[in-house]
Amino acid sequence: MPTQTVSGVFIVRTPDEASLPIIFDSPHSGLDYPLDFHPAASPAAILTSCDRFVDELWGAAPSNGATLIAALFPRAYIDPNRAASDLDPELLEEPWHGEIQGSDYTRRGMGLIRRLVLPGIPLYERKLTLAEVEGRLSGYYRPYRNRLTLAIEDAVARFGAVWHCNCHSMKSHGNAMNTDAGAARPDFVLSDRHGQTSDLRFTRWLADQLTRQGYSVKINEPYQGGDLVAGFGRPAQRRNSLQIEINRALYLDESTYEKSAGFDSVVRNLTALLRALGDFVRAELSTRAG
């Protein structure tokens, strides 16, 4: 399959042929530390913020007509699923020169650049310079988002529609930094910001497919969808953007963050789902064309 790599920033895998307007992106699966990333927190603690192996779980996407984009840098360095203004002033040496609109994520220590990596565990022992933040925005954040935007716009230009799946993993239980602290989570959470970013038919179709595979699924609980789906999803214009969270306990040992015995089974199920998604999108395109 054709592959484009920008070292340390992102990788893009596209279909050999018969492409469809389906885009999968994994903004939090990267673990390539940039040279200027000097966290105080341990690598083990930082690993808990990573959606490890999520890009591999959806690895069959290009074989089924979809484009797959994955970040290579860690989200702890800078999070491409946050707004550029979602910055925590407590992290900075000097006042920021641009707009700051801190979200609830920032207040919980998980904004554009993290203050906390786990409850009570700071990511840094120092303040960041403005040059450091600007370098992360220009060198990592914007290139990732620009490449994702290009893929989505190209799909719309060619097909008149797009189905974007923003892929993540979630801890099996919420921790003290989450809104559902202590709660057990389902196998999958699908988020469309309560119908604002995806056609409800697509959201329900995907939920039904996963349920038939034996998984428990919730919609918009506890996640409603992050900044990427909010920016891309406009279902009235046939721009569908849906966030998919998969429970790490299904495929990962949450104590070591290595693949568990369940990994291959999840990959098989998601590969079957990708085949079905290709058929769903073909039918959608054919119906609209007719």
Secondary structure, 3 states (H helix, E strand, C coil): CCEEEECCCEEEECCCCCCCCEEEEECCCCCCCCCCCCCCCCHHHHHCCCCCCHHHHCCCCHHHCCEEEEECCCCCCCCCCCCCCCCCHHHECCCCCCCCCCCHHHHCCCCCCCCEEECCEECCCCCECHHHHHHHHHHHHHHHHHHHHHHHHHHHHHHCCEEEEEEEEECCEECCCCCCECCECCCEEEECCCCCCCCHHHHHHHHHHHHHCCCCEEECCCCCCCHHHHHHCEHHHCEEEEEEEEEHHHCEECCCCEECCCHHHHHHHHHHHHHHHHHHHHHHHHHHHC
